[in-house]
Amino acid sequence: MRRIGARQADGAVALVGPRAVLVPALGTWFTEGLAQEVEQRRLFPWLAVAFGAGILIFFAGVDGTPWLAAPLIGAALAAAPVPFLGARPAALAGTLALTAGFLGFAAAT
């Protein structure tokens, strides 16, 4: 099957056109932006964004009232590797953001 915007390359479909250039460019833009945030130690305000995203997920995606312990257990499991991530600031930031998201979900519960 031949689709517009795709090309067959050794049995796999490869993107051609502007999307083929845009996807890697967005990936490098995101990676460079995250590295700059880590270098300048400006990650703390993003915890509030992750907390708010947890609240948004609660109101947008939950049908009924969830069990309160579920997001708290998720936050505890997400925060468990934090003491071991001191040498990897990007992984530490992702872990703390995930923890804040779980806690935001729990706060909305």
C-alpha positions in Angstrom: 0.0 0.0 0.0 1.4 3.3 -1.0 0.6 6.4 1.1 1.2 10.0 0.4 4.1 11.4 2.4 5.7 7.9 3.0 8.3 5.9 1.1 9.1 2.2 1.3 12.7 1.6 2.5 13.8 -2.0 3.1 10.5 -3.2 4.3 9.8 -0.2 6.5 7.9 3.0 5.9 10.1 6.1 6.0 8.7 9.6 6.2 9.5 12.0 3.5 8.8 15.7 3.1 8.6 18.3 5.9 7.6 15.9 8.6 10.9 13.9 8.1 12.8 17.0 9.0 10.5 18.4 11.6 10.4 15.3 14.0 14.2 15.2 14.6 14.4 19.0 14.8 11.7 19.0 17.6 13.6 16.2 19.4 16.9 18.2 19.3 15.1 21.4 20.3 13.5 19.7 23.3 16.8 18.0 24.3 18.8 21.3 24.1 16.1 23.2 26.0 16.1 20.6 28.8 19.9 20.7 28.9 19.8 24.5 29.2 17.2 24.3 32.0 19.4 21.8 33.9 22.6 23.9 33.4 20.9 27.1 34.7 19.1 25.2 37.5 15.7 26.5 36.6 13.8 23.2 37.0 12.0 24.0 40.2 9.2 26.1 38.6 8.4 23.1 36.4 7.3 21.1 39.4 4.3 23.4 39.7 3.5 22.7 36.0 3.8 18.9 36.7 1.5 19.2 39.8 -1.0 21.1 37.7 -0.8 18.5 35.0 -1.7 15.8 37.6 -4.8 17.9 38.6 -5.7 18.3 34.9 -5.4 14.6 34.3 -7.7 13.9 37.2 -10.4 16.3 35.9 -10.1 15.3 32.3 -9.7 11.6 32.5 -11.2 10.1 35.6 -14.7 8.7 35.7 -15.8 8.5 39.3 -13.7 8.8 42.4 -10.4 6.9 42.4 -8.9 5.3 45.5 -6.7 8.0 47.2 -3.9 5.5 48.0 -3.3 4.7 44.3 -1.7 8.1 43.3 0.1 8.3 46.7 1.6 4.8 46.1 2.6 5.9 42.6 4.2 9.0 44.0 6.2 7.0 46.5 7.3 4.5 43.8 8.3 7.4 41.5 10.2 9.2 44.3 12.1 6.0 45.3 15.1 6.4 42.9 15.6 10.1 43.8 18.5 9.5 46.2 20.4 7.6 43.5 20.0 10.2 40.8 22.3 12.9 42.1 24.8 12.6 39.3 22.1 12.6 36.6 20.2 15.9 36.8 17.9 15.3 33.8 16.8 11.9 35.2 16.3 13.5 38.6 14.2 16.3 37.0 12.0 13.7 35.2 11.6 11.6 38.3 10.6 14.7 40.4 8.2 15.8 37.7 6.5 12.4 37.7 6.3 12.5 41.5 4.7 16.0 41.4 2.2 14.8 38.8 1.1 11.9 41.0 0.8 14.3 44.0 -1.3 16.7 41.9 -3.6 13.9 41.0 -3.8 12.9 44.7 -4.5 16.5 45.7 -7.4 16.7 43.2 -8.9 13.4 44.6 
